[in-house]
Amino acid sequence: MVTGAARGIGYALAEAFLAEGARHVAVVDLSPADVDAAAARLGGRAHGFALDVSDRAAVAELAAAVEDAYGPIDLFVSNAGIGTGAGVEADDATWDRIWRVNVLAHVHAARAVLPSMLARGEGYLLSTASAAGLLTQIGDLPYSVTKHAAVSVAEWLAITYGDRGIKVSCLCPQGVRTDLLASAMGLTSVETVVAQGLIEPADVAAATVAGLAAEDFLILPHPEVAEYYRRRAADTDRWLAGMQRLQARIVGALDAEPPGTGPGPGSS
């Protein structure tokens, strides 16, 4: 079961799991038309379901329906996520929505499938967080905060249920070439990850398949993120100074763009 699977990383993951021999993949996303189209492209072992991942009851109902129709869920991939491009000015509604999608959705997923997995003594939970959850996200405070929280949820689940047959991994990519990222070009948060280099969704999927096979907790499609993470822990003040310099370069480059090519109204 893969959420946020109609396009981008989620779609690439669903495609990779089917190529690896998954008997069934539940393709879950917000739009009925999008999930139907994605499932049709993926073939007969893919099944589309429209769902708002922030709706706890709906997640539980869908997980139960999928298990009734196709058997136990071996792997639940909680992949859906959103960004804001906002800083401290983000309003309460923005914080509420991103918290429910980027954090509570992972809790809803675990709550929905853990009883069945624990009864069987096996199961795998994969959460898509972000390199921002290990480091930070320049230009997007709510995204940075919620992705850190998503990593914490995965860590807690691994610690709490790891001795009961439950495997947990946390996928933390940096910049990935997706339609969502392309549509937000010009935001400081997006320009930052673009400056670090983009990889394709298929690259993320390949790294994920390898990471799941190895049962790695942190799956890092950008290997350099591990070094950044170590530097952050070893000398936090130096790392913060480096991030401040990176932010200054990105903001300076955006400010230097000719009129009409930079961020639109309301961008940060």
N, C-alpha and C positions, 0 to 999 in steps of 0.2 A: 504494500500500500504506500503510494507516494503522493504527498500533497504538493501543491504548486507545480503540477506535472504537465500542464498543457503546453509549456514552452520552456526555453532556457535550460537551466541546470536540471530541473525536475524532469523535463521531457528526456534529456540525455541520460539521466539515471534510469528511467523506465526502459528506455531503449536498450541500455547496457544490461540490465537485469534480464530482459527477455533474451538477449543474445547469449547470456550465461546459462540459460535453460530454465528460468523461472516458469512454473506451471501457469501462473496467473499473475497479472499486475493490475492493481486498482489504480487508475489514473484519476487523481482528485484535484479539482481546481474550482474557482469561484463561478465561472461562466459555463452553463450547460452546453452552449454551442462549441466553446473551446475544448471542453473535455471530450465531447463526441467526435470532434474533428481529430484530436490527438489520438484517441483510441482507435479510430479508423485507420490512421496512418500506421499505427504500431502493429495492427493485425489482431487476429482472433483471440489471442491470449490476453489482450489488454481490454479493460472494461472501464468506461468513463463514468464518473460520479461528480455531480456538482455539490459543493460544500463550502461553507464559510468556516474556516478552521478555528475561528475565535468563538464558535458556538459549541460549548461543551457537550450539551445534550445531543446535538446533531452529529458530532464526532463519535460519540458512544454508539448512537443508533446505526451509523454507517458501518463502524467496525463490526458490530454484531451482525448486520445484514451481509457483509462481505464474508464473514466466517461461516454463516449459515449457507451461503451460496457456493463457496469455493473451498472451504476448509480453513484451518487455523492460519492466522497471519504470522508468518515466520519472521518478517522484517517490516517494521513500520518506519517509513522515512518521513520525518516531519521537516519538510523543506520550504514550505511557504514563508515568505517574508516581505516586508515593505520598508521603504526609507522615507525620509521627510525633507532632507536638504535644509533643515532648520537648526537653529542654535537655542539660546536661552529664551528667545522670543516665541518658541513653539507654544501654542495654546493647549488648554487642558484636553480638548477633544483630540488633538493630534497625539498627545501622550497616551491617552486612553486607547486609541485605536492601535498604535504601534505596540503598546504593551500587550494587548490582547492577542495580536497576530504573532509578534516576534518572541514572546515569552510564554504566555499562558497556553498557546496552541501546543507547545511541547508538553506541558503538563497534562492537557486534555488528551493528547495522544497516548501518553504513558498510562493514564488512568483508564483509558478505554481498553487497552490490550494487555496490561500487566496481569489481571486475574487469570486470563486464559494461558498466558505464557508461564506464569508461576505454577499453575496446575499441571502443566506439561513438563515443567523443569527446564524449559529452553525458550529462547526467543531473542530477537535482536532489535534494538532501538537505535536509529540513526537520526541525529538532529543536525540540520544545516544551520550553522551560526555564521561566522565570518572571521577573517583575520582581524576585523575590527573588534571582535569579542576577546581577542588576545592582546591587542594593541590599542588602537583607538580609531575613530573615523573623523578626520579633519572635515569640518563643515557640516556635520550632522550629529548633534548631541543626542537626540532620542535614539537614533540608530546605534550609536556607540554604546549607550547605556543598556539597551535591550539585548544587544548581541553579547555583551559581557554576561548578562543575566542568563541568556540561553546556554552559554558554556557552563555556567554554574549549575543549571538544571541538569545538564547531561552528567557533570561530575557527580552530583548528588545521587543520581540514579545508579551510576556505575558503582559507587561506594556502597550504597544501600542494598542493591540487588545482585551484585557481582558474584556472591557466593551461593546464589540460588539459581544459577543457570542462565541469567540474563546478561547478554552482551550489550555494551553501549559504545557507540562511537560518535564523535562530533566533527563534522565537516567544516573546515575553516578556510575557504578560498579567499584570495585577494581579488584582483580585477578579472572579471569574466565577460567575454563579448556576448552580451544578450540584448534583446530588443529593449528591455527596461532600462538598461544602462545607456543605450544609444539615445533614447527619448529624453534623458535627463542631462545630456551634454551641456556644459556651461555652468553647472553647479560646482561649487568648490569641492564638495564631497566626491563627486564623480570624476572631476578632473584630477584629483589626487590619485585615485586608483588607476586611471588611464596612464598617468605619468609613470607609474610603477611597472607598467606592462600588462597586457591582457592575454589571457589564454581562452581557448574555446570550451564550450560546455562539454564537448566530448572528452577533452583532456581531464576535466573535473570528474567525469563519470569513470574514466579509466583509473584515475588515482583512487576513487572511492571503491571500486571493485577490488583493487589491490589491498587497500586499507582494511576492508571488511574481511578479506581472506586472511590477513595477518592479525585480525582482531585488534588493530591499533585504536586507542582511544581518540587521539588527535589525528585527523586525516588532513594533510596539508598539500593540496595540489601545487601550491607555490612553495618549493622547499626553503626558499630564503626566509619565509615567515618564521621558521624555527629559530634561525639565527637572530632575527629581530626580537623574538620573544625572550631568548636568552639574554640579549643585551639589555632589554627592559628590566629584567630581574636583577642582573648583575650590577648595573649602574643606572638607576632610575633617573637621576638628575641629568646625566649625560644624554640619555635617551630622550627625555623631554626637550632638552635644548635642540637636539637634532630634529625632532618633530616640529618645533617652532620654526626652524629654518626652512623645513620642507613647506610648511604652511605659507611662509612669507614668499617663497618662490612661486607657488601655485597662484596665490592671490595677486602677486605682481604680474604674472603672465596674463591672467584674466583682465587685469586693469589696463594692460598694454594693448589689448585687442582693439581693432577698429570698431567704431560704433556699429551696432547691429549684428555683431558676431559673438558677443559675449552673453552673459546670463540675461534672461528676460525678466520682466517685472516680477517681483516677489521671490526671486532666486537669492540664495545666500552664497 
